[in-house]
Amino acid sequence: MENVFFEGPVLWAQIDANMHMRHSAYADFAAQTRLAMMESVGLKPDKLFEHKIGPVLFREELFYLREVGFNDHIKVTCEVIKSRADGSRWSIRHEVYRQDGVKAAIIIADGSWIDMEKRKLAVLPTEISALFAQAPRSIDYTEEQPKVKE
């Protein structure tokens, strides 16, 4: 299994009344995994904060495949499946695997970058764009062209 950026147990606080991992815990694990992946290519929080830029999500889609229970040890992968050449828009796929190797969920997040002061979408500085370009890409990765204003 490649591109694993999170490994750990499912905590009691992440379990719902049906005794499996609650829906919002999947999003929490995906966010943690995404941040770990970004750090692995040099996009550490202090580097982003220096430019007053942060990631922002437009959409998050979750496919539940198998149950995950209390204290199950999970692994979460993370890779870019689509982005613009400059990294200004992106889609990232996360896959959650149980300790028995069974894929339990797929999470797809679509996002961009926000200027934290102006509260508007940001154009990435070349330095940040070059770091994001080093993020792991999926085998089905596609590069999206910017939309042209008419």
N, C-alpha and C positions, 0 to 999 in steps of 0.2 A: 504494500500500500504506500503510495507516494504522496507527498505534500501534506503530511499530517502536521498540523500546527497546534492541536490541542489534544491532550489525553488526560482523563481523570474520571473519578467516580461521579455518579448521579447522587446528589445529596437528598436527604429527606425533604428539605424545603422545596425541592424541584418536582415533587410527586403530587399528583392530584387525587381526588376522591376515588378514582378507579384504580388506584395503585400503579399508575404508570406515569412517565415523565409528562408534566403539564406542558401545554402548547407553548406558552411564553418562554419556557426554559430552552426550547430549541433555538429561538431567536437570540437568547442570551449567549448560548454556546457559539452560535454563528458569529455574533459580534466579537466575542473574545478571540475566536479563531482568526477572523479577518484582521484584527489589530495585531495579533502575533505574526501573521503572514507579512503585514506591512512593515513591522519592526524588523523582520528577517532580511528585508531588502534595503534597510536603512531609513525607512519612513517612521522614525521614532516620534513620539508626541512632541518632544522639545523642538525637533526640526520643523514639524508642521506649525507649532505655536509661534515659532520664530517668524514665520511668514503669515501668521494669523489665519491659517487655513485648517479646515477640518473636513472629514468625510461626512456626507449627508446621503440618506437613503430616500429614494423616490418610491420604491416598491420592494416588498419582500414576499416571496411565494414559498410555501412549504408543502412538501409531499410526504405524508406519513406512510411508511412502508411496513414497518414491524414495530411492535411495542418495545419500549425501553423501561426497565424497572428500577426500583430503589437499589442503590449501591452497585448497579451495573457499571462496569468500567467502559467508557466510550472513547473512541478516537474520531476526530473531526478533521476532514481534509478541506483544502481551500485552494481554488485556482480561478484565474480570470478566464471567462468564456467569451467575452466580447468587450471591446473598448475602442475608443477613438485613438488615433495614432499618438495624440498628445496626452492621453490618459485623462482627459477632462470628463468623460462619461465612461462608465464601466458596468459590467455585469459579472458577478462573482458567484460561483457554485460551491456550496459546502455539502459534503456528504458525511452523515453520521453513521458510524459503525459500532455495533455492540461488541462486547468482548469475545463472542463466538465467531466474529468475522462477518456477520450478517449485516447488510446495509439496512439501516432502520429509517433513514430520512434523507431527503434532498432539500436543500434550502437555496433559493436563488435570490440574490439581492442586486437591485439596480441602483446605481448611485452616481454621485459626482462629488465635487468639492465646494465648500462654502467659505466665503470670506467672513470670518467671525465678527468683524467690526461692522462691515457694510450690510451684513445679513443678505448677501446676494451670491449667486454662483460665481466661483472664482476661476480665473485663467491660471493654470499652474505655471509657476516659474520653471524655467528649463531644468534646473537642478532637481526639482521635485518630480517633474515629468520623466526625467531620465531614471530616477530611482523606481518609480512605479512601473516603468517598462521592464524592470528586472523581476517583477512578480511572476510566479509560476503561471503558465498558460496551459489551458486544457488542450487535448488533442483535437478538439472540435472548435478551437478558438477562431473567431472572425473579427476583422477590423471594420469598424463602423465609420462611415464617412459623415462629416458634419452636415447638418441640414443647411441648405442654402436659402437665405431670405429672398423673397421675390419682391 
